[in-house]
Each structure stands twice: as C-alpha cells, then as structure tokens.
Amino acid sequence: MSKVKDDRIFGSYLFVNYANKGKLEKVKSVLKEYRKTAKAIADFLWREFFEKGYFPHKKSIKKEQMQHIQSKLSERYKYVCLWQVYGVLEGYIANLQNQFARIVWGSTLSREDKLILLALNNIKGWLRYEKESITIYDNGQQREVEVKAWHKQLAKKIFKHLLGKNRRPRFEGIALHLDGKVAKLEPRKEGKAKAFDYWLKLSTLDKGKPVLIPLKKNSYAESLEGEFRDFYQILEEDGRLKVKVVKELKKRNYVPATDTIAIDLGLNPLIATNSGDLMGRRFFDFLKRMDERIVKRMAQVQRNGGLPSKDTKYREYVRRLREFLKNEINRVLNRLINLYKPMKIIVESLDFRSPELSKRMNRLIQNFGKRYVKEKLERLHQLYGIEIVEVNPAYSSQECSSCGYVDRENRKSTQEFECKCCGNKINAQVNSAKNLLERSSLREFHPHLPKKQVLKVLIKRHLERLKGCKSAPLDILKGNPYYREFLENILNPRQGPLGYV
C-alpha cells in the first residue's frame, strides 16, 4: 500500500456480489487464514513493543522477520495483512493515549508535573525513556524541563493500568483489507455476463489460481465525485460475504452560512440545537419497537437453551437496528448541514442511553450509535472542512442555560426542563445545547476536566452572577447538596444572604 496523505478522503461502498458457493468457500478459506495470520503478526508486534517500548515501523520490518510468521498466505498477502494489523494497533494505542491524558488532567498533580507526563504520553515514552529532560509546551511557550525518575515510573504505571483495562485487539473477526498486490477490479467484457458489471480478481491459497467474483455496480458510489482506488474490503456477516470498493472522494465546495451551531445528541429526539430545532423525533419510537422484538426474541431463544448470537432472527433484528441507526444519523446530520451550513459544530462527548430501554438495547445503541455519529462528523469535517469541537458535557443537562443554576431537580423529564431558581422553562435537550455552546468559548471547561471540578466551576460562576442582581431564594440553595460546601464558606451574618451586600 502506498502512503496515504492526511488530507485525502476515502469512502467504502458495497458492490453486490454474485459469487457461487464454490467461489465463496475459496474466499472464506482465505479469510480464515488471514485472521490467523493477523493474530500471529500482532503477537510479533507486541513482543517488539514490550522489548523496545514501541512498535517497529512497518517499513522497517524485514522480509526475514515476516518469514518466521507461519501462514499459508503468500508473502504478498502477509505484507497486506501486516499493514492492516499495524493500523489497528496504532488506533488502539491512540485510544490509550487519550485515556492517559484524561487521567493526568483529572489528577491532583501540579501543572508542571501534568505537562511532563503529557509530553511523555505524546511521544509514547511510557515504557522506555532514557533522557533526563523533555520539551513541554505551556501556554504557547516551549521549554526544556527535567524528567525525574518518578515521572517515568508513574507514566509506566498509568500505561500498564490502561493496558490491563482495555482489551487488546484480537483479530478474530477482522475483514480483509486488500490492495492491488492481491486483488484487482476489472470491468466485464462487452457482450458477456450482462447480469453484473465487474470481476474482482482475488488471489487464493492456491498459488496461481485466483478466484473471479462477479459484482454489480453501486450507482450511488459511481455518482460521487472522485476516483476508485485499488483497494477493497471483504467482510463476513451472518455467513454471507460482502464486497466493498474504496473511492477517494473529492472535497466539496462549501461556503458556510452560519458561524457555530451546538447540538445535543440524545434519543428523543436524536438532535436538538441551541437554536431550538428538534430533529429525529421518531427516532425513539422505532428504538422502542425494535427493543420489544429483540428482548422477546432473546428470551425465547434462551428459554430453548440457545444463544442469541447464533439465532438467525435475532441477528436479523440487530442488523436492521444497525442499518436504521446509520441511515437516521446520516439523514439528520445531513439535514442539519443543509439548514445551517455551519463553520463549526459544537458537540458533547457522546452517551446514548435511556432508562426506558432494555440493557441489551442500550448496549447496542451505545456501541453502534456512537460509532456512526463519530464517523459522520469526521466525514463532514473531511468533505466540507467543518470544525468539530467536543466539549465537556458534565451537568449540562442540569444547568440552566438562562441563569446558570445547577440542580438535578431542574430536569423534570427527558424533554422538560424548568429551573428551580429562575423559573426558565425550555426543552431539556435544547437547554443542554445552549450550555454546550457557551462552554465552547470558556477556558475553564477543559474536555478532560473531572466532573467534580466542572461542578465547582459552574457553581462559582452562578454565584458570581448573583452579585448585584436579584438573589436566588436562600432555601432553594440550602436544599441543594451541590451548593452546601460553597454556602458554608460564603454565608456571613454581617452581610446579606450569600455574602453579598
């Protein structure tokens, strides 16, 4: 595979295949061996990682090293597999880096010590760092500081904790990600086999005996501006094989019409904006109907001693749920872009859950819904250059967007918000979106700031607003456990309530 530039945009599109049973079995045998090989390559890379403190660069891995990996795949296939495994592990490590940063920012360490640990994290210096100093960046200034032994030990301890907490990629169910070394898309010959449009020529375990998979074209993919690349994905779902072709997309001309829009993501509706729009109002109704079917089918299968994951009907329900989530998220976000044409979108860290849905359904929509939203937002950034900003969402559903008062009793239901302090009545998700918009411009709300620290900032800001203004009823603040510590510190009999003259 050639090196991919950061500014390139790729999409993968399904091409329906017409392969007969014999051809499908040959592809499945390749997939089975590919997954075994991926696991062996991953084991090799992890051994290198723990010995040297980092993964060897994929281009530096020598042919002799790859020959030690036992596989029925050709050497070309093994190198294609290596690049895919390497990409998965890089993504895994990047996730650990993000978690490492959140732990450090949420700690009670001094700012200097936090910056040193974050610098170690940025260069992946958790297991091995031999130097006695490191470069840190503080308020735009670059300086060299001492790295003490306890900094290195703490970085190693945090990283090993995260390794134990996050299961490593297992590669048991990965798809084939293939390039021109082992796969090639060819148009059908004129006047032959009119039922399909392409052949996918794929190398198999039998040297010199490729399999030809007939494919039907994807009209939507063909209509998009861009160029198909020599890269293909073959995945298995419920025993069926799906073939996807990758296309490099052309960045679209986009002229923003508004500066910034903040969105609150939920289930009923799917999206609320700070301007008061409610989009995807039928989203939750469909989820409830699917929840009833999934729970009922799961219970039936379990009563008969079976496993839901092996049941065809249960898997079909889950497949329909995934398709609905993906299509509805794309539809609503596309509508948002067409309506506002924003330069920037403010969004909270995602959390799709509802007490009205079963644990199984909440788990499914958490897994799939979050992924589809992140993928769509990333695609909007790539295609249109829209800036996506995630802000700290802690207490955004309990904070009044009008006066800043924070109280768990403010939110009467999933849709109703009524402030106990100022009486502001508003849709609960719209209220959250307004709070997210304000937080995006405030330095105090670091994305990784712990919830307790967020609460302190919110209460302090609310009490500051009361200076010289109409004070909140003291009995309301006294009855709110969030404010207890602050009231004890600022109530003074010689001054007015809340210590204000």
N, C-alpha and C positions, 0 to 999 in steps of 0.2 A: 504494500500500500504506500502511496506517496504521502508526503506530509501534508496535512490539512491546515490551511490558513485559518486563523481565528475568526476572520470576518466572513467566511463562507457560510451559506445557509443550505442545509440539506433536509429533505423530506423523504420518507419511505412510503411507497404506495403499493397496495395489494393488486396483484395480477392473478386472476383466477386461473388455476392450472387444470389441465385435462389429462394428467398422467394416469396410466392404467395401474393395476395392482402390482405388477412386476416391477415397474419403474419406481413406484412409491416405496416398495420394500428395499430397493437398492439405495434410495436416498435415506431411508430410515437407518440402514446399516451404517452409512457414512455418519449420520447424526449421532448414533450411539458411540461410535469410535471417537468422534470429535469431542464428545463430552468427557470421555475417559482421558483423552489426551490433554484437554484443558485442565483437568484436575491435576495431572502429573506435572504440567508446566507451572501451575500455581504453586504446587509443593516445592518445586525447584526455586521459584522466585522468592518464596517465603524463607527458605533456607538461606539464600543470599541476603535477604533483608535482615534477618536476625544476626547473621555473622558480620555484616558490614555496616548495618544501620540504615540501609537504603536499598531500593530495588536497583539492579544494574540497568543502565539504559538499554532499551530494546535493541538499538542498533549496535550495541557493544557485545551482545551475546553471540558467541562464536558458534560456527557450524558443529564443532566437536561437542560442545555442550548440549546442543539440541539432539545430536545423535544418541546421547545417553538416555534420552526420554523414549521409553518403549512405546511404540504405536504402530498400527497397521496403516496409518496415513502416510502419504508421500511427504517428502521433505518440504515441498511447496505448501502442502496443506498444514503442516506443523508450524510453519512460519506465519501463515494466515491466522492460525489459532493463537499463536504467541501474541500477536498484536491485539487480538480481541481480549485475551486474558489480561494483558498489561493494562488496557484501557479500563477494564472492570476494577482491577486492583487500585489503579490511580483514583478512580471515583470513590472507592471505599476509604482510601487514605484521606482524600479531601474532606469527606464527611467527618472523619475523626478530627481533622484539623479544626473544623467548625465547632465541634463539641468541646475540644480543648480550649478554644478561645472563649466559649461561653462559661466554662468552669473558672477560668482565670479572671475574667471580668467580674464574675459574681463572688470572688473570694474577698477576704479582708486584707490581702496583701497591700503593701504600699504601691503607689502608681509606678514608681521606678521598677520595682520587682515584677509587676504585671507586664510592663513593657519588655523587660528582659525575657520573660517566659514566652511572650507572644512573638518576640524575634526568633527565639529558638524554634517555636512552632512553625513560623513562616518558612524557615529553611529546613524543616523536618529534622532538626537536631535533637530528637528525643533520646535516642539510644547511644549515639556517638557524637560527641562534640569535644574536640581536643584543644581548641583555642581557649585563651584566658580572657578574651574580650569579645564583644559583639556590637554591631551597629544597631541602634534603636532610633525610631522616629517619634518625636514628641512635639505636638503642635506645629507640624511642618518643619521642625528642625531636626537635622541628622547629627548624631554624636556617637562616639565610641565609649562604651562603658565596660566595667569589669563583670565577668560572669563567674560567680562563686560556685564552689562545689555543690552547695545545697540547691542552687538553681538547677544544675544539671540533674541532680538526684530527684528533685521534685518534678521536673519535666518528664523524666523516665517513669516515675511513679504514676503520674496522671495518664500518660500514654498507655502504659500497661493496664491500668484500670479500664480505659476505654476499649482496648483490645479484648479484654475479658467480657465487657458489657455488650459489645457489638459483634454478632456472629459474622465470621468471615465468609466471603462468597464461596459457594460450594460447587457451582458449575454443573449441577446435576440436571438442570433443565434449560440450559442456555440454548439460544438459537444459533444457527450457522450464519456467520457474518463473512461473506466471501467476496473476493475481488477477482480481477481478471486472470490471476495465476491459476485458478481452479474452476472458474465459471465464466460463461460468455453468453450474452443475449444476441440472438440472430433473428432477423425477420424471416418469416416464412417465404418460400419461393412462390413466385407468381403462378397462379393457376392450380396450386396444390393446397390441400387441407384447409378449406375456407372456414372451418368451424373455429379456428384460432388464428392468432396474428404473429406469434413469436415462438421460437425454440429457445429454451435455456439449456445450454450445453454444460453439463456438470461432471467433473471428474469423480470417479467412484473408487472403491477399494481395489477394483480390478484394473491394474495398470494398462493404459491404452484402450480402455473400454468405457468411454463416457456414456452417460445417460442423457437423452434428449427429452426435456419436459415441455410439452406444448402449453402456451399461455395465451389468455385472452387479454387484449389491451385494456388499460384503465383510462377511459375518456377524460375523467377529471384531471388525472395526473398529466395527461398529454396536453391539456389546455393551459396548464400553468407555464408562465414564462420561466425558462431555464433550460438546462441540458441534463439528460440522463447520464449517470456516471456508470462506470464499470464496477458496480458494487451491488451486492444482492443479499437479502436476508431470507432464510428459510426457517420457519418455526413450526412447532407441532402443538396443536390444540385439540384435545379430546381425540387423539389418534389420527387427526387429519393434518395434512401438511399445507402450509400457506407460504406463498412466494411473494416477496416484496422487492420492488426495484427502487433504487435510490436516485433521486434527482437533485441536482444543485439548482436552487431557486435564485431568481434574480430579485434583488432588493427593490421594493416598490417605491414609486414616487409618493411622498406623503407630506402634506402640508398641515401642520397642527392648527386647529381652530380654537382650542382652549389650552390653558396653561397646565392645570393639575386637576385630577379627579381622584377622590378617595373612595374605596369600595370596602364594604363589609361583606365577607363571604359567610353564608350560612346555609340553612336547608329550607327555610320557609320565610321569605323567598331565597333563591340562590344568591342573589346580589342586591345590595342596597347601596346607593351612592350618597355622598354628602349633600347632593342637590335634592334628594328626596325621591329619586327613582327607585322603584321596586321591580326587579327583573327576575323571571323564572318563578312565577307564583305557583305554577302547577308542579313544580319540581318535587315538593314534599309529598303530594298526593300519590304520585307514581311510586315513590320510595315506599310508602306505607303499603300500597297494594302488592308490590314485589316482596316486601318484608313478610307479609302474611303467607304468600306462596312458598317462599324459601324456608321459613320456620316450620310450616306444616309439612313440607316435603322432607325436611331434615328429620323431624320427629318420626315420620312414617318409616324412613329408611333405617333409623336407629332402632326402632321397635322390632324390625325384621332382622336385626343383627348386622346390618350393612354399614358401610362408610359413605357419608355424603359425597366425598371427593371421588368415589367410584361410581356414583349413580348418574346415569345419563341425563335424567330430567332435572336433577339438582344442578348439574354443571351447565345445562342449557339456561336455567334461570339466572345463574351467576353471569353467564356470557351476555344475556340480554341486559342485565344490570350494568355491566361494564360498557356496553355499547351506548346505553342511554346516558350514562354519566358523561362519557366522552363527547357525544353529539350535543347534549344540552349545554355543557360547559363551553364548547366551541361556539354554539349558536348565540348564547347570551353575551359572551365576551366580544364576539364579532359585532353584535348589535350595539354594545357599549362604545366600541371604537367608531362605528358609523355615526352614532348620535353625537358624540363629543369631540372626536378626533383630538385626544389629549396629547400633550407633550410628555406628561408624566402621570403614572398611575401609582397611588399610594395604596398599599395592601397590607393586611395584618399577616402574621405568621399563622398558617392555616390550621384549623381544627374543625373537622366535620363530625359532629356528634349530636344526638338528640335523645333525651330520656324517653321519648315516645316510640323509639325504635328498639328492636332487639339488640343484644350484644353482638350477635353474628352480623346483622346488617350494619351496625356502627363500625365494626371492624372492616367490613368490605368497603364501605364508602370512605373510611379513613385511608385505606390502602390505595384505592383506585382514584377517588375524587381528588385527593391532594396531589397525586402524581399528574393527573390530567390538567389541573389548574396550573401547576408549575410549568408543565410542558407548553401549555398555550401561552402563558405570559412570556416565557422565554422566546417563543416563536414571534409574538408581537414585537418584542424588543429587536429581534433579528430582522424581521421584514420591514418594520416601519421606523425603527430607531427610537421607539417609545422607552423612556426610562422607567424601570420598575423599582420601586423603593419599598422595602419591607420595614415596618415599624413595630415597636414593642406593643403588643395588644393587651397587656395586663390591666385589668379593671376597666377596659374601655367600654364594656357593656354595663358597668355600674356607675360610671362617671357621667354627670350631667353636662351636656355639651353647651349649656347656657351659662350656668354659674360655677361649674367645676366641682360640685358636691359629690362625694363618693359614698355610696351606701348600697349594700346588697339588696335592700328593700326597694330601691329605685326601679328596678326592672320587675314589673308585675308579671310578665309572661314572656314568651319568646318574641312577641310582637309589640307589646305595650311597655312604654317607659313613662314614668311620672315621678319627677324629682320631689323628694320629701322636704327639700329645703326651699326651692323657689317655685315649685308647682308646675314646672315646664312639662308639657305633655307632647310626646313625639313617638314615632315608630322606633322601636328599640334598635333595629339594625341601622336605620338612618342616623340615629344618635351616635352609635358606635363609629360610623363612617366619618361623621363630623369630628369626633375626637381624634381619629387616626390622622385626619388632615392637619389638625393643629399640632399634633405631636411630631409630625414630619419636619417641622421647622424649629423644633426646640432641641437644644443640645443636651438637656438633662435626660432625654429618653433614648439612651443607647439601646440598640436592639438586643443586647445581651444583659441588660440591667435586670437583676433579680426582682421578683415580684414585690418583696418587702421594700426594696429601695424605690420601686415605682410608686408604691402606695405612699411612702413618705413624701416624695416629690409632689404627688397630687394633692395631698392634704395641706402641705405647706403652701402650695400655690393657691388653694381655695381660701385658706385663712388670710393670706396676703390680700386677696381680692376684697375681703370684708372691711379692710381699713378705710374709714371714711365713708363707708356705704351702709346700707341697711343690713344690720346683723341678722344672722340666722337665729331662729329660736334656740336658746341655750339647751332646753330639754331635748331637742332633736339631736344636737351634737353629743350631749351627755349619754344618750341612749345608743349611740353608735360606737361599737367596740373599736372601729378603725381610728377614732379620734381620741380615745381615752388617754393615751400616753401624751399627746400634744396638749390636751386640756389641762392635765396635771401640771405641765410645765409653764403654761401661759396664763392660767387663771390667777388674778390678783385682786383681792378685795378692795384695794385702794384705787383700782382702776375700774373701768366698766367691764362688762362681760367680755370674755376672750382677751382681756388685757388691753383693749382699745379704749382710748379716751373718748 
